[in-house]
Amino acid sequence: MSFELGLQNKVVVITGGATGIGFAAAKEFARQGAHTAICGRSLDKLVRAQKEAAKEGLSLYIEALDVCEAEKLYSFGDHVCERFGGIDIWINNAGVAITKPLMEFTDEEWDTVMDLNLKSVFHGCRYAAGKMIEQGRGGVILNAGSFQALMPAAGAVPYGASKAAVVNLSRTLAGELAVHNIRVLSYIPGVICTPMADAWMNETKQIQNIPSTRYGRPEDLADALVFAASERAAYMNGVHIDVTGGKFCVQNPRYSYTQS
């Protein structure tokens, strides 16, 4: 029996889509037949991503911008609509982490984390929801949370706070936008092998907290996001999607290995 996801010719926008989770998701949506647009700050990285995808016969629309600048983000969305005729799925994936003790954080660093991790998500949601309501065909908005939204880590005050807010924001918007057939969910990556996480996960030896005994890959998130955005997940709304390998699902994650 075939398992159709219904993503053919859907229009997908992914912020922070040139590397890591965003890029893996962009390729998977494109494989499913969706028109996929990505943005990021670095044009070089975007072009590199576009060329890498093209090697698989996949087409990505790219645009370089800072998602913290709302007008540029909105213009990007407008360009996507002009090119593909609307927006069906919007993924607020761009983010940043700064790790240091509370007393060493500057106001500027706090603003940097909050502007990218939370404020840009607010603007992305507001723009996407407006377009989806205008189109009248519903849609899906997916927002990047973090395991720190569930269990914060010392030494990353603004990051954990911003991601907890994103999860709360997503639930709130799910309630507000349901009447328009717009689903809103957040996703919780575990320890994923991306450039942003490499140094931290090696320093903290996070593998001991994961029953699946491996770190996640960007593709693990990509598969989950594609499913969550599809018609197969039509009754999933207002929740977070946990893709963590079971991280801290119990207090003693190594238990099953010590008993075997």
Secondary structure, 3 states (H helix, E strand, C coil): CCCCCCCCCCEEEEECCCCHHHHHHHHHHHHCCCEEEEEECCHHHHHHHHHHHHCCCCCEEEEECCCCCHHHHHHHHHHHHHHHCCCCEEEECCCCCCCCCHHHCCHHHHHHHHHHHHHHHHHHHHHHHHHHHHHCCCEEEEEECCHHHCCCCCCCHHHHHHHHHHHHHHHHHHHHHHHHCEEEEEEEECCECCCCCHHHHHHHCHHHHCCCCCCECHHHHHHHHHHHHCHHHCCCCCCEEEECCCCCCCCCCCHHHHCC
